[in-house]
Structures are given as C-alpha cells and as structure tokens.
Amino acid sequence: MTLQLNQIVPDFSVATTEGPIDFHDWIGDQWAILFSHPADFTPVCTTELGEASRLQPEFAARGVKLIGLSVDPLDDHLGWADDIRDTQGHALNFPLIADQDRIVSTAYGMVHPEADPKVTVRAVFVIDPQKRLRLSLTYPPSVGRNFDEILRVVDALQTSDRATVATPVNWRPGERVIIPPAVSDERARELFPQGWEAPRPYLRYTLLPS
C-alpha cells in the first residue's frame, strides 16, 4: 500500500514499550510522528532514538506525539532502551512499537524489498489531528534522519494551517512567509492587514504577527 498525502492513515492495535495502544485513539486530538527503524541494537537507529528523545519536549510543546517502530520483539525493545540511555545520554521517552508480524509496516509500506526484504526502511509519517498524512519521508537504512528538519516541517505545517500561508525554502519560524496564489489580493488584504511585498504578482511575501 502506498499512502498519499491527505489520506487518513491506517489504524492499528499494537504492543509498545509503554503498553498496548490503538493508534487513532492514542493520537487523540494531537499531531503524531510515526517513524520506523530497520532493527533493534543497530548503530544508526540508536543515535536516532537518542536524538528524538532529546527533542521530545520540543515536539510535545507543539502538540506532537512521537512513536517509533521496529519489527523486533518487545523484549528486545526494552533491552535496547537501556543501550540508548547509556550511549546517547537520553532515555527513551515515547513508545516503540513491536511490529513482529509486520502488520503496521506492511500497511504503511515501510518494507522495500529492493532495498532489504527483511527490515523496514527509515520511514517518517507526519500525521495531523484529523489522522491525515501531511508529510512522508523515506531514508535508506544506511542514512540517519535529521530530526531538526522534521521539527522544522512541523512548524511549517502548523503555521500554514493556522495562517493560510505557504513557507519558502529553508523557512524558519519568525521569517517571512508566502501568500498562496489561491488567495486573491482582496482576500489577502483581509487576512494580512500588515501588507506584503510582491516582487512578482504571484510571489507575495509577508511577515506574520508575533
């Protein structure tokens, strides 16, 4: 199955390091980031989970829940959590799914046979409170993810939803945003009374109030 943007993501019931969950109920009215790991006790995954744990308070401040996944059993997850804490300096502080039967990884298309039929790729799914897929990323097993970029993407998505804007290249909070072409100048004057700069009619920059 190939998930497409704005589709409602599959629901599932699974065992995790923090107990059993029903995914949609667990998300509730918050955002969620589901990300997969090829295997337990692997070096790149260990660094990623340590970094995600370090940044978890930043995600939580934005109303975002983190949840990881590996196809290894729950007992392995619990032992691996000790290694993550000891080697990365940050204890695992979000649930890790034990997807031994590959129900979740199959439903979300996380196994790419041409890459490695035995493990999941490094997939990332950003899911909004309506349970819709807002962004997906796929990394090969050999390349660690950039969680600062994932945090930036969350800021961009939430800003876009809140203010009816788009975000330009390399955008960070506090920088100017773009008024989408679908918003007429008349409507833009209502939404953005602070005005805008338009080097081209289709390219309108504005700064949002703090």
N, C-alpha and C positions, 0 to 999 in steps of 0.2 A: 504494500500500500504506500502511495506517495501522498503525504499530507501537503495541502496547498494553503497559502495564506488566506486567513479569514475563515477557514473551515473550523467547525467545532471539533476539538481533538477527542480521540477515543477515551472513554472512561475505562477504569480497570480497578480491580481489588487485588492488593498485593501485601506481602510481608516486607517490612522495612526494619532498619536498626532502631526505630522509635515505635515499633508495633505495627499492627495491620492498619491499612488505610484504604478508603475508597477515594480515588483520585479527585473527582469533581467535588465531592464533599470536603475533601482536605483543602482544596484551593479556596472554597468559600467565596467571599467577595473580594479576594485579593488577586494580585498577579502571581504567576509562578514561572520558574525556570526549571525545566527538566533537562538534565544532561547526562549522557551515557559515558561509560568507561569500558575499555576493552577487557580488562581483567583486574582482579584484586592483586595486591602485592606486586605491582608494576611501577617502575620509577616515575614515568611522566604523570600517571594518574595520581600518584602520591603527592606530587608537587601541586597539582591542580586542586585537589581536595583541601590541601592546606591553605592555598590562596583563597579558595571560595569560602572557607571557614573564617579566614581573616576579614574578608569583605562582607560577611553575612550581616553584620549590623548596618552597613550602608544599604544593602538590599532591603532589609527589614524597614528601614526608615522611609523607603519608597513604597511600602506596602507589597513587597515581593517576597515570596517564599521560594527557597531553594530545595531541590530534591535531586539526588544522584541515582544512578543505576549501573549495576553490573550483573552479568549472567552467572556470577559465582554465588555460592550458598550464604545464608545469613551468618553462620558461624564464622566463615572466612571474613565477612564484612566486619564483624565485631573485633576479630584479631587484628585486622588491617587498621582499624580506627586507632589502636594503640600505637602502631608504627607511624601513622600520620601525625599524631600528637607529639611523639618523641622526636621525629626527624624534622618536622616543619614548624614546631612551636605553637601550633594552633589545633585545639581539639575539634573533632568533627561536631558541628552544632546544627545539623539538619539531617533529615532522614536519607538513608541509602537503600534503594530497592534491591531485593534479591530476586532477580528475574531468571531463575534457573530453567523454567520451562519456555522462556523467550516469548511469552505472550505479549508483553509490552514492547520489547524490541522489534518483534515482527509487526505489530500494529502500527508502530511509528517508523518502520523502515530503517531501523538502526543497523541491521546486518547487511553489508555489501559484499556478496560472495566473491566478486573480482578483487576486492581488497584483502579480505580474510574471511572465509565462511564460518570460522569458529568463534569469532568475537565481534563485538559491536564497534562501529567507528565512533569517533568523538562527535556526537550529535548534540546540538543545543536547540531547545524549543522554548521560545518566549510566548507565554500564554496569558491572555488578559482575563479580567474577572468574569467575562461572558463565556469563558472557556474556548475562546477563538485563538487560533495560531496567528501570532503577529509577526514573528520572525523565526527563521530556522537557519542554522549554520552547520556545516559538516567539515570536520577536520580529519585527516588520516590518523591512524593510531600513533604515528611517529612524531606528530606535531602537537605541542601543548597549546591550549587555548589562552586567549588574552581576556581575562575577566574584567580588566579595566574597560575594554571595549564593550563587553556585554553590559556593564553598568552604564556606559555612555548611551548605548542603544535604548536601554530602559528609560533614561532621562529624555531621549529624543521622542520615543513613542508616547510617553505620558504628556510631554509638552505639546506635541501635535494634537493629541486628543483634547487636551484642556483648552487650547488657544486657537484651534483651526489654522494651524500653520504647518509648513514643512521646514526641515532643517538642512542647511547646506553642508558641504563637505567638511569633515573634521569638526563639526559643531560641538560646542560645549555649553552647559548652562550659563546664562548671562550674556552670551554672544547674540548677534543679530540673527533673526530667522527670516524665512521667506513666506510671503503671502502666496498661497497656491493660485494658479491660473483660473481655477474654477470659481474663485471669489471675485466678483465684479468690483470695480473701483467704488461704486456706490455702496455696496455691502462692506467693503474694506474700510470706508470712512466711518461706518458704524462700529466695526469690530476693533479698529486701530485708530482711535482719535489722536494718538500721538503722531500720526503721519508715517510716511515711508519714503525711501529713496529708490528711484527706478531708473537705473542706467539703460534699461530696455523695457518696453511696455510689459513684457512677460516676466521680467525679473525685478520683483519688488521686495526690498529689504526693509525690515522694521525691527525695533527693539521692544521687547515685551516689558511691561512694568515689573519691578522687582517684587 
